[in-house]
Amino acid sequence: MSKNSSKDAPTALRFTRVNAMLGGAGVLALTSGYWLLAQGSITAAPILLVLGYVVLLPMAIIH
């Protein structure tokens, strides 16, 4: 069996425009969430923070 078979070779990570858009949306959601948290929002701020940390930033890394 070849030393460089497709099962053994790591796949290269590609940074695409979609990754950049998801990452930017994640940073925007986090910034907005922390700003709203400082303003005293107890509903919109946690939603934006969870959206940023749990959905958008991991999708920017994985996608």
Secondary structure, 3 states (H helix, E strand, C coil): CCCCCCCCCCCCCCCCHHHHHHHHHHHHHHHHHHHHHHHCCCCHHHHHHHHHHHHHHHHHHHC
